[in-house]
């Protein structure tokens, strides 16, 4: 056999043995024989470097060092999941689904493994990229480290598509976690706190050889891509397993919420028998066409729901209540607790939310309180052990002054929070607004982190985010821990942010109630900051999904004089904000929709609302919706008297068609719609 054939044969054998051992848990060869074949391949690859393969089994041992993990944009956003905690939550979810979907709905139930979310990209059956979830829009490229995990196939088998992504969770099994801690204790080192954090931290180790030593596993649960060869979630799981992925076999197809709850209740009792950490069940609409019909909210898919197992609860002493100031001036009371172990971590602090919550539970300093982790992530106080309360205990008197600048707090009608109105003189607000401006979902300024922002403010170099654009190398080099390269990256990152699109700039400005989705709606309608500043209340509320509160907040942000609206959003900073906008313009920050974007938009569908239903052949559903919005139309998820047209593809639900006909709404084909634009 010629060397190239030997190398290919050995690689194929090792991949098969690896799959049998790490994915199927059914070894077909002894460890010794596997090691001998691996060494034989290593010798051949060293002798014949022309036959190098980036996905060879020999490269799983790691060794490559990554100093900086590249930030990569997700082709398909990694959404969060909406959480539920009761039968009523699930029934309400199902009711919302059935308002939009015709016919029977089946669900897949899968365990929610507690690890680090990961997106793997395969081209022509080879792993080409592994990216962490990050903020859902972009994450870190950790491909080198992921290749060391033996349950991640480097080459696929079977009838896989030419290009697709698969999502999953990197987990650390309990036995591996225990083994790692035994080794650390034997070496006199501190043990790791819990498997989840250890798994997550492993992915960011710079030396892949160290990652290879950790017994990590990858459990896959979702195919993502265009024109996938599956029509249901369950079929996707089966295909993924056939291609070589480690897919937990526990998933179950059910047809009712009662069956969902039976699955939930079973695993709530039996989850501790599993080799991995789990914190709930994920329920998904099984049919992928129905998933497309349901679509997404700004944060989560409408077709999926996470049911969280009941949170672990402990009691401890509330030692003191302190107060934090957010970037908007919102005051958050914080419970400082006697340290206590909870769900694998040491909890020292918990949010008390607001004055109403403190009053509702009658929480006082020195109380023995019950603490849970909300969704097993964020600690919260859920009650007080009144039997242990001291007889001389006094009710909590909520602070009247800002803990940082001592300005008297305000509380507006209908708002649960107290606020510090000293917007431009309160240090946490100043720092917080700039940190928000530079954040990933906003201006995403490379080389500039939250700690550096604080250093710049405390050094007197900046007072607002506009001041960032005046920084030079000479300004930032004297800062603590600031080297030449770091300073150059910071200045370059600020300069690069001038190319960020207007919708993200508007979000970055930090107008109260103007989040990512609202910013997109306002930009789509007004096209420029000047048009937005000039807009009246009536013009603002006429924009899709913009209500009175958002409109008043936008007006107050730019108001030339002190104003107080019907929601008591008070401001005397409008002139300051306008001056900052003028300065941003002078630095060429994008404060209007680009000419290129405008060139692809028209208003020919203005005033029309469309519902999209069925399967389309010439354009995807996503492209069709974009065409509607780019031409001034509005996309709605359900048919009503306000619907102008239903764009009907193949397999449109009969009840939707019937409802449209009853209401006299025009039903048009894909071709007819494309002709309209």
URSUL-V495523 format. One line per field, one symbol per residue. psi: psi as a letter, one per 30 degrees, with the letter a starting at -180 (. if undefined). burial: I if it has 9 or more other ideal C-beta (glycine too) atoms within 8 Angstrom, else O. A space follows every 10 residues. Layout:
BEGIN
psi = ???
burial = ???
END
This chain:
BEGIN
psi = kleeeeeeee eeeeeeeeee efefhikgll eeeeeeeeee eeeeeeeiff gkkfgkffff fafkkjekkk kkkkekkjll kkklgleeee eeeeeeefff kkakklkkkk kjkjbkkkkk kkkhgkkfkk klebgfelak jheeeeffjf fjkfkllahl lfkllkkakj ljleeeeeee eeeeefgglk lleleeeeee eefgkfjfee effkhlljkk fkkklkhkhl fleeeeeeee eefgljkkgf kkklgleeee eeeeeefeeg ffflflkkga kkkkkekeee eeeealaffl kfglkkjklk kkklklkjel klklklfgfk kjkkkjlkkk kjhgljkflk kgdleeeeee fhklkfljlk kljjggdkkl kflkjffgkk fgkklkjkkf lkfefgkkll jlkgkfllkj fiegfjeeee eeeeeeefle fcfhjkgjle eeeeeeeffg fkflfefefg kleeefeflk gjleeeeeee eeeeeffffk leeeeeeffh kkfiaeeeee eeeeefflee eeefkleeee ffkkgjaeee eeeeeeegkf lkljafghjk kggeeeeeee eeeeefggkj glkleeeefg klgfgkfkkk kkkakleell eeeeeeeeef gflkklflka ffkekkjkal gkkeeeeeee eefgkkjlle eeeeee.
burial = OOIOOIIOII IOIIIIIIII IIIOOOOOOO OOOIOOIIOI IIOIIOOIOO IOOOIIIIII OIOOOIOOOO IIOIOOOIIO IIIIOOOOII IOIIOIIOOI IOOOIIIIII IIIIIIIIII IIOOOIIOII IIIIOIIIII IIIIIIIIIO IIIIIIIOOI OOOIIIIIII IIIIOIIOII IOOIIOOOOO OIOIIIIIII OIIIIOIIII IIOIIIIIII IIIIIOOIOI OIIIIIIIII IOIIIIIIOO IOIIOOIOII IIIIOOIIOO IOOOOIIIII IIIIIIIIII IOIIOOOOOI IIIIIIIIIO IOOIIIIIOO IOIIIIIIII IIIIIIIOOI OIOIIOIOII IIIIIOIIOO IOIIOOIIII IIIIIIOOII IOOIIOOOIO OOOOOIOOIO OIIIIOIOII OIOOIOIIII IIOIOIOIII IIIIIIIIIO IIIIIIIIOO OIIIIIIOOO IIOIIIIIIO IOOOOIIOIO OIOOOIIIII IIIIOIIIOI OIIIIIIIII IOOIOOOIII IIIOOIIIIO IIIOIOOOOI IOIOOIOOII IIIIIIIIIO OOIOIOIIII IOIIOOIIOI IOIIIOIOII IIOIOOIIOO IOOOIOOIII IIIIOIOOOO IOOIIOIIII IIIIIIIOIO OOIIIIIIIO OIIOOIIOII IOIOIOIIOI OOIIOOI
END
